[in-house]
Amino acid sequence: MEANQHERAAQHRRRRLSLRLGIPVAVAAAAGLTYGTAFGVFGEDAQPRASAASGPTAWAPDVADAADAADGFASVNALGQNGTYGGRDGKTVTVKTLADLEKYATASDPYVIVVAAAITMDPKGKEIKVASDKTIVGAGTAGHIVGGGFFLGQGVHNVIIRNLTIRDSYAGTWNDKEHDFDAIQMDGAHHVWIDHNDLRHMADGLIDSRKDTTYLTVSWNKLSNNNKTFGIGWTENTTADITIHHNWFRETEQRNPSTDNVAHAHLYNNYLQDVAGTDITSSYGNYSRGRTKMVLENSYFEGMNNPVTKDSSAAVVQRGNVFVGTSGRNESGGTAFDPKSFYAYTPDKAADVPAKVKAGAGPRTAVGTAARTASTLTVAKDGSGQYKTVQAAVNAVPTNNTSRVVVSIAPGTYRETVKIPANKPHVTLQGTGGSRKDTVIVYDNAAGTPKPDGSGTYGTSGSATVAAEADDFQARNLTIANDFDEKANQNLAGHQAVALRTAADKAFLDNMIITGDQDTLLLDTAAKNKLGRAYVRNSYIVGNTDFIFGRATAVVDRSVITLKKRWDGTSQGYITAPSTPPDRKGFLITNTTVTGDVSARSFHLGRNWHAGGDATLSPQTTFRDSTLSAAVKTTPWSDMGGFPWKNDRFAEYRNTGAGSGPASEDRPHLTATQAAGQETGDWLGTWTPTP
């Protein structure tokens, strides 16, 4: 070990709106498609399956990070633009006046523009013409655009509009045909992310996506108190690709949205609410028009009239939606597409959507009175970034830094080892590609590999491709691998080869591939007497022997564990090898799938590692609410180093699949009471992992 051209008539019916702000919780939903076996039944770009509905929050109550990149279609590499990251690579400026906002939004250079005041448009209805490569973000809840909005013209791309309140261009006529005063209008733009905004009470649309605007993601917004809410179309072409998720449509009459001639319209986890007895009555909800192909899933419709409608020429594929108190047309039909063939995503359960969207949509509050944006260091092998290697960027992080530093890594294969030392906390390694396969950090050291300086071998912990020894480390949207070739190195003693080692507290691994053979993922602590928590979410972990191991208090949630044959083609191995101190919690594997192209009944769920023969340790692994393939042995636990596993802490609860089995002396199950004390929150305590 070591829509829009053919409008419905609207009536003047307005009513009150009450919105709340909070933090959303992202919970995955089951995916039932097969994409091959290399990364399990879901494929690399399909998000791992969830079996239960618990999990930490997805956002902190803070200003949006300038380093964040879009999800959905806005994340796709197309039209010469690899994802949507706005002005991340430019300067950050704070604006409080219309003049300054317009100056920077229309500039040719990239900017992160922090709006730190209520800015009134003059004249009323003015729409600032935003140029490419911009992030326009509100400073907490202080950023308001009053009486106007933004316009993105033909060819404008890579724009993020986030954390703003855009409001009150209403000109006194409910079904206004004279004042084209939108909050956000896009005509032929691409790669745009509209996220966590409060859009309301405009003369025309809250969002108009027109004239083949594509690679657009609209997420976590409040859209309210409006007639023509969200129109998509104004084209005879059918080329646009649009993702719309986790938005709260409340007291909006029509265009919720109206989606005309969209090639791929993916709507999920939206909450459409029409409250009875108020002044605005919905005309219709989601509308698939023209030649649109729409996938509509896990959304919640409450009190809506005609919640889902389609033209005879359009398609709507519905799955998992909830309808409460709705009436009128609720239609589906035709064939659409598989969103997972374009990008990864994890839909929440529809029943959970109202609470989560009400809590999480709209602008987030700032810490203190000023906006906080993450510092970003860029890495690209071709020299287009600030650094050519990941380690060089890490070296540039200030010692004892007090705020997040994002190392933004361009797609490519980086053959190097990376160490984040203990005195450089709050570091994020983040791939910028459209897939976690696009950015790869890989090396091939093993425990028995001689060091170049002749001072011995690396040992297991020293073999890590990436070693994170600082608190509050995060990694997302990339692959970390150890490709040590066991077959070619049979003469070498010590084949343990770590891909990623964490040895600190609050390590958050999100949307990752972590792959190797023996000892792939070492979840450790800085010292035996120190707490080290880790949370692994929506990730793939690949290996064959003890490939999740260490003494950390760790949760693997909504992920896929992929079992791999040994170098000689045999199928045998152990998934976990905890070495937990007696007063700590060990490994909790929850809402996860175990799969792989290996023989039936060939893998143990784990064995008890008493590191160094330490009898005082109390190794712990719990597998719960997970799907186990037939590869799992019927007696899934094993002794190690002469220590009986039955003297330590190994259990299952409510697992399913061909590899699951009933409780027995050799297969202990938790009771419901015991299981209530073995949930993610029990492991992580007061820590809420937050991107």
CORTA-V640414 format. One record per residue. N is the residue number from 1. SS is DSSP state (~ for helix, > for strand, _ for the rest). Layout:
# CORTA-V640414
n->N ss->SS
n->N ss->SS
This chain:
# CORTA-V640414
n->1 ss->_
n->2 ss->_
n->3 ss->_
n->4 ss->_
n->5 ss->_
n->6 ss->_
n->7 ss->_
n->8 ss->_
n->9 ss->_
n->10 ss->_
n->11 ss->_
n->12 ss->_
n->13 ss->_
n->14 ss->_
n->15 ss->_
n->16 ss->_
n->17 ss->_
n->18 ss->_
n->19 ss->_
n->20 ss->_
n->21 ss->_
n->22 ss->_
n->23 ss->_
n->24 ss->_
n->25 ss->>
n->26 ss->_
n->27 ss->_
n->28 ss->_
n->29 ss->_
n->30 ss->_
n->31 ss->_
n->32 ss->_
n->33 ss->_
n->34 ss->_
n->35 ss->_
n->36 ss->_
n->37 ss->_
n->38 ss->_
n->39 ss->_
n->40 ss->_
n->41 ss->_
n->42 ss->_
n->43 ss->_
n->44 ss->_
n->45 ss->_
n->46 ss->_
n->47 ss->_
n->48 ss->_
n->49 ss->_
n->50 ss->_
n->51 ss->_
n->52 ss->_
n->53 ss->_
n->54 ss->_
n->55 ss->_
n->56 ss->_
n->57 ss->>
n->58 ss->_
n->59 ss->_
n->60 ss->_
n->61 ss->_
n->62 ss->_
n->63 ss->_
n->64 ss->_
n->65 ss->_
n->66 ss->_
n->67 ss->_
n->68 ss->_
n->69 ss->_
n->70 ss->_
n->71 ss->_
n->72 ss->~
n->73 ss->~
n->74 ss->~
n->75 ss->~
n->76 ss->_
n->77 ss->>
n->78 ss->>
n->79 ss->_
n->80 ss->_
n->81 ss->>
n->82 ss->>
n->83 ss->_
n->84 ss->_
n->85 ss->_
n->86 ss->_
n->87 ss->_
n->88 ss->_
n->89 ss->_
n->90 ss->_
n->91 ss->>
n->92 ss->>
n->93 ss->>
n->94 ss->>
n->95 ss->>
n->96 ss->_
n->97 ss->_
n->98 ss->~
n->99 ss->~
n->100 ss->~
n->101 ss->~
n->102 ss->~
n->103 ss->~
n->104 ss->~
n->105 ss->~
n->106 ss->_
n->107 ss->_
n->108 ss->_
n->109 ss->_
n->110 ss->_
n->111 ss->>
n->112 ss->>
n->113 ss->>
n->114 ss->>
n->115 ss->>
n->116 ss->_
n->117 ss->_
n->118 ss->>
n->119 ss->>
n->120 ss->>
n->121 ss->_
n->122 ss->_
n->123 ss->_
n->124 ss->_
n->125 ss->_
n->126 ss->_
n->127 ss->>
n->128 ss->>
n->129 ss->>
n->130 ss->_
n->131 ss->_
n->132 ss->_
n->133 ss->_
n->134 ss->>
n->135 ss->>
n->136 ss->>
n->137 ss->>
n->138 ss->>
n->139 ss->_
n->140 ss->_
n->141 ss->_
n->142 ss->_
n->143 ss->_
n->144 ss->>
n->145 ss->>
n->146 ss->>
n->147 ss->_
n->148 ss->_
n->149 ss->>
n->150 ss->>
n->151 ss->>
n->152 ss->>
n->153 ss->_
n->154 ss->_
n->155 ss->_
n->156 ss->_
n->157 ss->>
n->158 ss->>
n->159 ss->>
n->160 ss->>
n->161 ss->>
n->162 ss->>
n->163 ss->_
n->164 ss->_
n->165 ss->>
n->166 ss->>
n->167 ss->>
n->168 ss->_
n->169 ss->_
n->170 ss->_
n->171 ss->_
n->172 ss->_
n->173 ss->_
n->174 ss->_
n->175 ss->_
n->176 ss->_
n->177 ss->_
n->178 ss->_
n->179 ss->_
n->180 ss->_
n->181 ss->_
n->182 ss->_
n->183 ss->_
n->184 ss->>
n->185 ss->>
n->186 ss->>
n->187 ss->>
n->188 ss->_
n->189 ss->_
n->190 ss->>
n->191 ss->>
n->192 ss->>
n->193 ss->>
n->194 ss->>
n->195 ss->>
n->196 ss->_
n->197 ss->_
n->198 ss->>
n->199 ss->>
n->200 ss->>
n->201 ss->_
n->202 ss->_
n->203 ss->_
n->204 ss->_
n->205 ss->_
n->206 ss->_
n->207 ss->>
n->208 ss->>
n->209 ss->>
n->210 ss->>
n->211 ss->_
n->212 ss->_
n->213 ss->_
n->214 ss->>
n->215 ss->>
n->216 ss->>
n->217 ss->>
n->218 ss->>
n->219 ss->>
n->220 ss->_
n->221 ss->_
n->222 ss->>
n->223 ss->>
n->224 ss->>
n->225 ss->>
n->226 ss->>
n->227 ss->>
n->228 ss->>
n->229 ss->>
n->230 ss->>
n->231 ss->>
n->232 ss->>
n->233 ss->>
n->234 ss->_
n->235 ss->_
n->236 ss->_
n->237 ss->_
n->238 ss->_
n->239 ss->_
n->240 ss->>
n->241 ss->>
n->242 ss->>
n->243 ss->>
n->244 ss->>
n->245 ss->>
n->246 ss->_
n->247 ss->_
n->248 ss->>
n->249 ss->>
n->250 ss->>
n->251 ss->>
n->252 ss->>
n->253 ss->>
n->254 ss->>
n->255 ss->>
n->256 ss->>
n->257 ss->>
n->258 ss->>
n->259 ss->>
n->260 ss->>
n->261 ss->_
n->262 ss->>
n->263 ss->>
n->264 ss->>
n->265 ss->>
n->266 ss->>
n->267 ss->>
n->268 ss->>
n->269 ss->_
n->270 ss->_
n->271 ss->>
n->272 ss->>
n->273 ss->>
n->274 ss->_
n->275 ss->_
n->276 ss->_
n->277 ss->_
n->278 ss->_
n->279 ss->_
n->280 ss->_
n->281 ss->_
n->282 ss->_
n->283 ss->_
n->284 ss->_
n->285 ss->_
n->286 ss->>
n->287 ss->>
n->288 ss->>
n->289 ss->>
n->290 ss->_
n->291 ss->_
n->292 ss->_
n->293 ss->>
n->294 ss->>
n->295 ss->>
n->296 ss->>
n->297 ss->>
n->298 ss->_
n->299 ss->_
n->300 ss->>
n->301 ss->>
n->302 ss->>
n->303 ss->_
n->304 ss->_
n->305 ss->>
n->306 ss->_
n->307 ss->_
n->308 ss->>
n->309 ss->>
n->310 ss->>
n->311 ss->_
n->312 ss->_
n->313 ss->_
n->314 ss->_
n->315 ss->>
n->316 ss->>
n->317 ss->>
n->318 ss->>
n->319 ss->>
n->320 ss->_
n->321 ss->_
n->322 ss->>
n->323 ss->>
n->324 ss->>
n->325 ss->_
n->326 ss->_
n->327 ss->>
n->328 ss->_
n->329 ss->_
n->330 ss->>
n->331 ss->_
n->332 ss->_
n->333 ss->>
n->334 ss->_
n->335 ss->_
n->336 ss->_
n->337 ss->_
n->338 ss->_
n->339 ss->~
n->340 ss->~
n->341 ss->~
n->342 ss->_
n->343 ss->_
n->344 ss->_
n->345 ss->_
n->346 ss->_
n->347 ss->_
n->348 ss->_
n->349 ss->_
n->350 ss->~
n->351 ss->~
n->352 ss->~
n->353 ss->~
n->354 ss->~
n->355 ss->~
n->356 ss->~
n->357 ss->~
n->358 ss->~
n->359 ss->~
n->360 ss->~
n->361 ss->_
n->362 ss->_
n->363 ss->_
n->364 ss->_
n->365 ss->_
n->366 ss->_
n->367 ss->_
n->368 ss->_
n->369 ss->_
n->370 ss->_
n->371 ss->_
n->372 ss->_
n->373 ss->_
n->374 ss->_
n->375 ss->>
n->376 ss->>
n->377 ss->>
n->378 ss->>
n->379 ss->>
n->380 ss->_
n->381 ss->_
n->382 ss->_
n->383 ss->_
n->384 ss->_
n->385 ss->_
n->386 ss->_
n->387 ss->>
n->388 ss->_
n->389 ss->_
n->390 ss->~
n->391 ss->~
n->392 ss->~
n->393 ss->~
n->394 ss->~
n->395 ss->~
n->396 ss->_
n->397 ss->_
n->398 ss->_
n->399 ss->_
n->400 ss->_
n->401 ss->_
n->402 ss->_
n->403 ss->_
n->404 ss->_
n->405 ss->>
n->406 ss->>
n->407 ss->>
n->408 ss->>
n->409 ss->>
n->410 ss->_
n->411 ss->_
n->412 ss->>
n->413 ss->>
n->414 ss->>
n->415 ss->>
n->416 ss->_
n->417 ss->_
n->418 ss->>
n->419 ss->>
n->420 ss->>
n->421 ss->_
n->422 ss->_
n->423 ss->_
n->424 ss->_
n->425 ss->_
n->426 ss->_
n->427 ss->>
n->428 ss->>
n->429 ss->>
n->430 ss->>
n->431 ss->>
n->432 ss->_
n->433 ss->_
n->434 ss->_
n->435 ss->_
n->436 ss->_
n->437 ss->_
n->438 ss->_
n->439 ss->>
n->440 ss->>
n->441 ss->>
n->442 ss->>
n->443 ss->>
n->444 ss->_
n->445 ss->_
n->446 ss->_
n->447 ss->_
n->448 ss->_
n->449 ss->_
n->450 ss->>
n->451 ss->_
n->452 ss->_
n->453 ss->_
n->454 ss->_
n->455 ss->_
n->456 ss->_
n->457 ss->>
n->458 ss->_
n->459 ss->~
n->460 ss->~
n->461 ss->~
n->462 ss->~
n->463 ss->_
n->464 ss->_
n->465 ss->_
n->466 ss->>
n->467 ss->>
n->468 ss->>
n->469 ss->_
n->470 ss->_
n->471 ss->_
n->472 ss->_
n->473 ss->_
n->474 ss->>
n->475 ss->>
n->476 ss->>
n->477 ss->_
n->478 ss->_
n->479 ss->>
n->480 ss->>
n->481 ss->>
n->482 ss->>
n->483 ss->_
n->484 ss->_
n->485 ss->_
n->486 ss->_
n->487 ss->~
n->488 ss->~
n->489 ss->~
n->490 ss->_
n->491 ss->_
n->492 ss->_
n->493 ss->_
n->494 ss->_
n->495 ss->_
n->496 ss->_
n->497 ss->_
n->498 ss->_
n->499 ss->_
n->500 ss->>
n->501 ss->>
n->502 ss->>
n->503 ss->>
n->504 ss->_
n->505 ss->_
n->506 ss->_
n->507 ss->>
n->508 ss->>
n->509 ss->>
n->510 ss->>
n->511 ss->_
n->512 ss->_
n->513 ss->>
n->514 ss->>
n->515 ss->>
n->516 ss->_
n->517 ss->_
n->518 ss->>
n->519 ss->_
n->520 ss->_
n->521 ss->>
n->522 ss->>
n->523 ss->>
n->524 ss->>
n->525 ss->_
n->526 ss->_
n->527 ss->_
n->528 ss->_
n->529 ss->_
n->530 ss->_
n->531 ss->_
n->532 ss->_
n->533 ss->>
n->534 ss->>
n->535 ss->>
n->536 ss->>
n->537 ss->>
n->538 ss->_
n->539 ss->_
n->540 ss->>
n->541 ss->>
n->542 ss->>
n->543 ss->>
n->544 ss->_
n->545 ss->>
n->546 ss->>
n->547 ss->>
n->548 ss->>
n->549 ss->>
n->550 ss->>
n->551 ss->_
n->552 ss->_
n->553 ss->>
n->554 ss->>
n->555 ss->>
n->556 ss->>
n->557 ss->>
n->558 ss->_
n->559 ss->_
n->560 ss->>
n->561 ss->>
n->562 ss->>
n->563 ss->>
n->564 ss->_
n->565 ss->_
n->566 ss->_
n->567 ss->_
n->568 ss->_
n->569 ss->_
n->570 ss->_
n->571 ss->_
n->572 ss->_
n->573 ss->>
n->574 ss->>
n->575 ss->>
n->576 ss->>
n->577 ss->>
n->578 ss->>
n->579 ss->_
n->580 ss->_
n->581 ss->_
n->582 ss->_
n->583 ss->_
n->584 ss->_
n->585 ss->_
n->586 ss->_
n->587 ss->>
n->588 ss->>
n->589 ss->>
n->590 ss->>
n->591 ss->_
n->592 ss->_
n->593 ss->>
n->594 ss->>
n->595 ss->>
n->596 ss->>
n->597 ss->_
n->598 ss->_
n->599 ss->_
n->600 ss->_
n->601 ss->_
n->602 ss->_
n->603 ss->>
n->604 ss->>
n->605 ss->>
n->606 ss->>
n->607 ss->>
n->608 ss->_
n->609 ss->_
n->610 ss->_
n->611 ss->~
n->612 ss->~
n->613 ss->~
n->614 ss->_
n->615 ss->_
n->616 ss->_
n->617 ss->_
n->618 ss->_
n->619 ss->_
n->620 ss->>
n->621 ss->>
n->622 ss->>
n->623 ss->>
n->624 ss->>
n->625 ss->_
n->626 ss->_
n->627 ss->>
n->628 ss->>
n->629 ss->_
n->630 ss->_
n->631 ss->_
n->632 ss->>
n->633 ss->_
n->634 ss->_
n->635 ss->_
n->636 ss->_
n->637 ss->>
n->638 ss->>
n->639 ss->_
n->640 ss->>
n->641 ss->_
n->642 ss->_
n->643 ss->>
n->644 ss->_
n->645 ss->~
n->646 ss->~
n->647 ss->~
n->648 ss->_
n->649 ss->>
n->650 ss->>
n->651 ss->>
n->652 ss->>
n->653 ss->>
n->654 ss->_
n->655 ss->_
n->656 ss->>
n->657 ss->_
n->658 ss->_
n->659 ss->_
n->660 ss->_
n->661 ss->_
n->662 ss->_
n->663 ss->_
n->664 ss->>
n->665 ss->_
n->666 ss->_
n->667 ss->>
n->668 ss->_
n->669 ss->>
n->670 ss->_
n->671 ss->_
n->672 ss->~
n->673 ss->~
n->674 ss->~
n->675 ss->~
n->676 ss->_
n->677 ss->_
n->678 ss->_
n->679 ss->_
n->680 ss->~
n->681 ss->~
n->682 ss->~
n->683 ss->~
n->684 ss->~
n->685 ss->_
n->686 ss->_
n->687 ss->_
n->688 ss->_
n->689 ss->_
n->690 ss->_
n->691 ss->_
